């Protein structure tokens, strides 16, 4: 489902290219081979660079929860607690991780300002 502030719509992908790797999909998009539903934090460097242009900016996919499954008796483990803390902090810091800018031989022209 895609959500905007006013409504929700089912999202049905009708793509020729399929991959479970965001990096591959982003590279295809940067090379001008189509559009993709990618996380905002993952494409921000390319949007700032101009090698990607946002489409349907007001529509977002459903938020997903992340779960950490473990045996109840192991929660006392320092390693497990440290891992959970690391994952939690990494989610908070996710926008700072992606500094690589994918670029193509062709840089898209900037849209004229109105």
N, C-alpha and C positions, 0 to 999 in steps of 0.2 A: 504494500500500500504506500502511496505517496500522499503526503499531507501538506496542505497550505493552511493559512490562518482561517479560511472560510469553510473548507471542505476536504474530503479525502477521495482518492480515486485508486482503483486497482492498477498496478503497474505490470504490464505484460511485455516482456522483452521479446522482440522479434529481430534478433541479430543474426548476422551471417557468421560472425566471429564470436566464439565463446572461450572464456578462460576463467580460471579461478585465481588468477594472479593479477592483483591491482597494478603492479608495475608494467606488465605486458599490456594491459588494457589502456593504461595512461599513455604508453609509448605509441600505440596505435592511434589514439586520439591526437596526440601531438603531431604525428605524421599525417594527419588529415584524413584518416580512414573511418571516421564516424564520431558518434557521441557515446558517452557512457555515464552510468550512475556511479560516481566515485565519492568517497568521503571528502568533505570540505577541507579538513586539515591536510589531506594528501595532495590536493591540487593547488593550494594557495600559492606556492612558489611559482608555478607555471602561469597562474592567472596574473600575478604581479609582473612576471616577465613578458606576458603577452603571447605565449605559445599555446595557451588554452583560453577559451572564452566561455564563461558560464552560460548555460541554457536553462530556462525554467528555474531561476534563482529562488522563487518563492515556494517551491515544492521540495520537500525533504522526505527521505524514507523514515520508516518507523525506528524509534530509538530501540537499541538492543541492550539487554543486560548481559553482564559477564559474570559467570559463576565459577567458583573454585571448589571442586569436589574433592573431598579427602575423608579418610577414616576418622571418626569422632575421637578415638583414643590417641590419634597422632597430632591433634591440634596443639598439644603442649610442646611439641617439637620446636626448637629455636629456628631450625632451617625452614620449616613450613611457615612459621610466623614471619620470618624475614622475607620469604618468597611472596607471601600475600601482601606485605607492606610494599615490596618492590613493584608488584603489579599495580597496586592502588596508586602509588606515586607516579608510575609510568603513564597511567591513564590521564592524570592531571597534567603531566608534562608533554603529552603527545604533540601538541602544536609546535613545540620547540625541536622535535627530533628530525623533521623533514626539511633539510636545507638544500638538498640536491634539486637542481632545476633541469628537467628534461627539456631538451630543445631539438628542433628539427632544422634541416637546412633551410626550410621556409618558415619565417616568422610572420605570423598573421598581422595585418595592419591594424592599428588601433581604430576603434569605432569613433566616428566624428562626434565631437561634443556638441550638445544642443544648447 
